Amino acid sequence: MTIQELIDRLQDFDPNAEVRLMTQENWPFQNSIRGICDARDLRDEDECDCAEAKCPCCNPDEPDEVAYIVEGSQLGYGNKNAWNIAG
């Protein structure tokens, strides 16, 4: 999904509605959103403790134009139907 596709989908929502992240389709949870960053933000950090080849801050081939929505705290259980509706 692109930023524009996300913006287009959000147009029908109340702008004051809370945004949550639904994760783990087989055992769904709903989470708050801590924030957002991109690959440039991650590469700008002085140190990375993962040293993984697929890590966006360790992989110079990772595109800058990726927005990462960062999970906050778990708020409760989710609903498996979210994946059918969102698809």
Protein Blocks (a to p, Z undefined) as FASTA:
>chain_A
ZZklmmmmmmmpcfkbccdddehjllccddddfbdcdfklmmmpmbdcklpaklmklmmk
bcfkbccddddddfbdcdfklmmmmZZ
